Amino acid sequence: MLFKFFLSETTNDETDRIAAWLDENPEEHQKRMDRAHELFISSIMSEPDIVPEADTRLWYRLTHSRPVRQAMGIAAAVLVAFGGSYLFYEARMERISDIPTSIEAPAGQHIRIALSDGTTVELNSKSRITYPALFAGAERRVRLEGEAMFDVYHDASRPFIVETYACDVEVRGTRFNVIAEEDMQEFSTALFEGSVAVSNKVNDERILMEPNTIVHLKNGHLHLSDLENHDNYLWTDGIISFGGDDFGQIIDKLRRYYDVNIEIQRETLPEIRYKRLKVRTSEGVDHILRILQRSSDFTYEYNDLENKIIIR
């Protein structure tokens, strides 16, 4: 089922089962998921033929359980030893690198992905990343829809590029967070370590960032400022923060993170008296609303079967 998930072929029910499985034992099950992803990449390496007509999907089968790097090292050594076979190996790497894999994190969950170059990606709820099984060209390029935290493996000769609907983020080795929500026309990059360059796709704007700064896209232009609050990036530790948010902003976050339909049936929004609020995401949306009720005047009904919340 995890292999199907890596190929974006799971049904909604199967995705929910994976999310529940991750929630049962986050640390241990995330490790098992990482191992499954390594085997997934290894199976691609050992596949004798990849069907070109498969579009973005791969034909796969698991033929051995060696770690990916060991398998690649042995294959490269053998092929180079046979001289002309290296051309076959090189062509095969190019074909594999051209076939993308897409992964979307289940609602209410975040998952960690280890890419073939050693880069790790924390993918937030309902966010999707598309990447090649192998980085074979002069650059390492992935595409992001939603939010992700990147810890990029340093490679000065091959820049790592995060492509989004609005901007490209280019790095060589660093840690940063990207938000790219096209439906809400929201884009930002927060830098914690290293350096990144953010390029606007609409015009020629390009900003080189330093650590503890953030870039927002507003009215079609990039704006650089100091990063004063790190609480919004605690989601990688399983914590959701509502510091300084009004009721409407909180509801928007809950809608997006838990993929739940929230309907507000009142003329005015409740006031929130919490200045800082942090909650474990694993507690669920119902638990968060009960906490908010302690400082606000509202009631709500939660229909779990319809995944709908009505606030009055």
Buried (B, 14 or more C-beta within 10 A) or exposed (E): EBBBBBBBEBEEEBBBBBBEBBBEEBEEBBEEBBBBBBBBBBBBBBBEEBEEEEEEBBEBEEEEEBEBEEBBEEBEEEBEEEEEEEEEBEEBBEBBBBBBBBBBBBBBBBBBBBBBBEBBBBBBBBBBBBBBBBBBEEEBBBBBBBBBBBBBBEBEEBBBBBBBBBBBBBBBBBBBBBBBBEEEEBBBBBBBEBBBBBBBEEEEBEBEBEBEBBBBBEEEEBEBEEBEEEBBBEBBEBBBBBEBBEBEEBBBBBBBBBBBEBEBEEEEBBEBEBEEBEBEBEEBBEEBBEBBEEEBEBEBEBEEEEBEBBBE
